Amino acid sequence: MESNNLVNEWLSEYKTEDMRRTKRLRLQKFLKWFGKTAQDFTELTPKEAKRKVLEFQSVEVKKETPNNSILSYISSAKTFYRYVTDVEMGFTRGQLIPAMKAEGYHDFSNGDLANIFKIANTQYKALIAVATSGFSISDILSLPRNKIEATVKRAKEANEKFAYIETSRKKTNAKSLLVLNPLALEWLEKWLALNKKPTLWLIKENAINRMLKILAKKSIKHLKGEIKFHKIRSWTLRSLSKSGFNEFEMKYCVGKAIPLSDETYLLLRNAIEEKYPKIYDKYLSLEPTTLVQPREKYITDLEEKVVSHGIEIEALRKQVKYLSSVEYVNKRYSELWAEEWEKVKKENPQWNE
């Protein structure tokens, strides 16, 4: 089989066109350095292939290519080799460079996402609200319209504020629980009414990242790095952690692999369905700046007014008490008598002589 056919067959295992394109480009990066065809690479023994991968890594490290980029090229080479040969290369611990924490990206806050949400159109409002569940772009884009439509309809008919969908991530096949919050249910319903196409979304992954950057620049005053859609998922994980979700509950919500039995997943789902509605308003809502904070400010303002009015009332009470006192009456009587006496003297000048 020719090299191109081998590569195309391997890529057909990936569900989305964006993922296939990305994997192809990464493999091409490795093969360009390798200097031979994809088929030549698969004809190497596992030991030889492994040695070539480590040589490639060494070259890229010297070029100061970011670790995560190098690992992404190696990952494509490894998965392609395994797909064709059905053999793992078998790297030992420490042979591959470590993944580095992504830096230079803006970390979203509830307020940031709320501001972006305000100026987004209907489709992006629905997408951003769904994204706060912790799903990646590829997983959100692969959601089937008929299943989402049925879920939204069922939740509305039952007057339920949250909906839960068990699914698996396309990239890793990890089990996950998609939680559709009140905002997602509301805007999915609006978007479904507008969108008459058979697919749920009318956008591609690259377009989503571009639009998110545009919306962020328009709505966030102080950006602290590059805008990346994946950081919404990071925000979800941070929020779930702050709310008290344990490690397995968080992983199940965002689709990170958990080596557990089906019974354990059932227990996790039960726990999540109980906890999620309780922590949503405080930790995961995109509307704290328009709902929670103004409410708190309103309460604070009322408390300040009560204190202020209390001070005024106390002062008035003291004034009434004084005006009612014998001391005040005698003083006022003396003042009035003195005023009247001055009038009399003016009218009768002879009395002054």
VOSE-913098 format. One line per 4 residues: their letters; for each residue z, x negated, y of C-alpha. Coordinates in steps of 0.2 Angstrom, whole numbers. Each point is the difference from the previous one (the first is absolute). Example, Ala and Ser with C-alpha at 12.3 -4.5 7.8 and 13.67 -1.06 7.14 Angstrom:
AS) 39 -62 -22; -3 -6 17
This chain:
MESN) 0 0 0; -5 -7 17; 14 -4 13; -4 14 12
NLVN) 2 13 -14; 16 -8 -6; 7 1 18; -6 18 3
EWLS) 7 5 -17; 17 -7 5; 0 8 17; -4 17 -7
EYKT) 18 0 -6; 6 2 18; 0 18 7; -5 -2 18
EDMR) -15 -9 8; 12 -9 12; 9 -7 -14; -16 -5 -9
RTKR) -6 -9 15; 16 -9 3; 1 -6 -18; -18 -6 1
LRLQ) 2 -10 16; 15 -8 -7; -8 -5 -17; -15 -7 10
KFLK) 12 -11 10; 6 -8 -16; -17 -1 -8; -8 -8 16
WFGK) 13 -14 -2; -3 -1 -19; -18 -3 3; -6 10 -16
TAQD) -3 18 -5; 13 13 -5; -6 -1 -18; 2 -19 0
FTEL) 18 2 5; 3 13 -14; -7 -13 -12; 14 -12 3
TPKE) 15 -1 -11; 16 7 7; 7 -17 2; -16 -5 10
AKRK) 0 15 10; 18 -2 5; -3 -18 5; -14 6 11
VLEF) 10 13 8; 14 -13 4; -13 -12 7; -6 14 12
QSVE) 18 4 5; 2 -18 4; -16 -1 11; 5 16 10
VKKE) 18 -6 3; -7 -16 7; -11 11 11; 16 9 6
TPNN) -7 16 -6; 15 13 0; 9 1 -17; -4 19 -1
SILS) -18 -2 2; -1 -14 -13; 10 11 -12; -12 15 3
YISS) -15 -11 -5; 9 -7 -15; 4 18 -5; -18 5 0
AKTF) -5 -15 -10; 14 3 -13; -3 19 -2; -19 -3 -2
YRYV) 3 -13 -13; 12 11 -9; -12 15 0; -14 -10 -7
TDVE) 9 -11 -13; 15 11 -3; 11 -16 1; 13 -4 13
MGFT) 0 -17 8; 19 -1 -2; 7 -9 16; 18 -6 -1
RGQL) 13 3 13; -3 -11 16; -18 -4 -4; -7 12 13
IPAM) 6 0 18; 12 13 5; -5 16 9; 6 -1 18
KAEG) 7 14 10; -13 7 12; 3 -5 18; -8 5 16
YHDF) 0 18 -3; 8 14 10; 15 8 -9; -1 19 4
SNGD) 15 10 6; 2 19 -1; -4 1 18; -16 -11 -2
LANI) -7 11 -14; 5 16 10; -10 -6 15; -15 -4 -11
FKIA) 1 16 -8; 1 10 17; -18 -7 5; -8 1 -17
NTQY) -13 13 -5; 3 13 -13; -6 -11 -14; 10 -15 5
KALI) 15 10 3; -1 6 -18; -3 -17 -7; 14 -9 10
AVAT) 12 14 -6; -5 -3 -18; 1 -19 3; 19 1 4
SGFS) 2 4 -18; -3 -18 -3; -17 1 -9; -13 -13 4
ISDI) -17 4 8; -10 -1 -16; 13 12 -9; -1 12 14
LSLP) -19 0 1; -1 3 -19; 11 16 1; -10 15 -7
RNKI) -3 14 12; 2 14 -12; 17 -7 -6; 6 -2 18
EATV) -6 17 6; 8 8 -15; 17 -9 4; -1 4 18
KRAK) -3 19 -3; 13 1 -13; 13 -8 11; -5 12 14
EANE) 1 15 -11; 17 -5 -6; 6 -5 17; 4 -17 -6
KFAY) 2 -14 13; -4 -14 -12; -12 -2 -15; 0 -13 -13
IETS) -15 -6 -10; 1 -12 -15; -14 -12 -1; -5 -19 -3
RKKT) -6 -13 12; -18 -4 -2; 2 -19 2; 15 -3 -12
NAKS) 1 16 -10; 19 1 5; 7 17 -1; 5 7 17
LLVL) 7 16 8; -10 5 15; 12 10 12; -9 11 13
NPLA) 12 3 14; 0 15 12; -12 -9 12; -12 -5 -14
LEWL) 0 18 -7; -3 7 18; -15 -12 5; -8 0 -18
EKWL) -1 19 2; -8 -2 17; -12 -14 -6; -5 10 -16
ALNK) -5 15 11; -11 -11 11; -7 -11 -14; -12 10 -11
KPTL) -6 -16 -10; 4 -1 -18; 10 -16 3; 17 -1 9
WLIK) -4 -13 12; -16 -4 10; 4 -18 4; 0 -17 -8
ENAI) 14 -13 -1; -8 -12 13; -2 14 13; 18 5 -3
NRML) 7 -17 5; -12 -1 15; 6 17 6; 18 -4 -3
KILA) -2 -15 11; -8 10 14; 14 14 -1; 14 -13 0
KKSI) -7 -9 15; -1 16 10; 17 6 -5; 12 -15 -3
KHLK) 5 -9 16; 7 -16 -8; -10 -5 -15; 7 -15 -10
GEIK) -14 -5 -11; -16 6 -8; -1 18 -6; -2 3 -19
FHKI) 1 16 -9; 10 -7 -14; 15 -3 12; 2 19 -1
RSWT) 5 -2 -18; 12 -14 5; 8 12 13; 2 13 -14
LRSL) 9 -13 -11; 11 -5 14; 4 18 4; 4 4 -18
SKSG) 11 -15 -2; 10 5 16; 2 18 -7; 9 -6 -16
FNEF) -15 1 -12; 3 -12 -15; -13 -13 -5; -8 11 -14
EMKY) -1 15 11; -9 -9 14; -12 -8 -12; -4 17 -8
CVGK) -3 7 17; -13 -13 6; -8 -4 -17; 8 -17 -5
AIPL) 1 -3 -18; 15 4 -10; 2 -4 -18; 9 16 -5
SDET) -2 14 -12; -6 18 4; 17 7 -1; 6 -13 14
YLLL) -15 6 11; 6 18 -2; 18 -5 6; -7 -10 14
RNAI) -11 15 6; 15 12 -1; 10 -12 11; -14 -2 12
EEKY) -3 18 2; 19 2 4; 2 -14 12; -17 0 9
PKIY) 2 16 10; 18 -6 6; -6 -16 7; -17 5 7
DKYL) 5 5 17; 10 -16 4; -10 -13 -9; -18 6 -3
SLEP) -5 12 13; -13 -4 12; 7 11 13; 17 -7 4
TTLV) -6 -4 18; -5 18 3; 14 9 -11; 15 -10 -4
QPRE) 2 -11 15; -3 13 13; 12 11 -9; 13 -14 1
KYIT) -4 -3 18; 2 19 4; 17 0 -9; 6 -16 10
DLEE) -6 8 16; 10 16 -3; 15 -10 -4; -1 -10 16
KVVS) -2 17 9; 15 7 -8; 10 -15 5; -7 0 18
HGIE) 4 19 1; 17 -3 -7; 4 -12 14; -6 12 13
IEAL) 10 14 -7; 16 -11 -1; -3 -4 18; -2 18 5
RKQV) 16 5 -9; 10 -13 10; -8 6 16; 5 18 -4
KYLS) 17 -5 -5; 2 -10 17; -7 15 10; 13 11 -8
SVEY) 15 -12 3; 14 3 13; -4 -17 7; -18 5 4
VNKR) 4 17 7; 13 -8 12; -12 -13 5; -14 12 3
YSEL) 12 12 10; 5 -15 11; -19 -4 3; -4 18 4
WAEE) 15 2 12; -5 -16 9; -18 6 2; 6 16 7
WEKV) 12 -8 12; -14 -11 7; -11 16 4; 15 8 9
KKEN) 3 -15 11; -19 -1 4; 1 18 5; 16 -2 10
PQWN) -1 -17 10; 16 4 9; 9 -3 -16; -5 -18 0
E) 8 -3 17
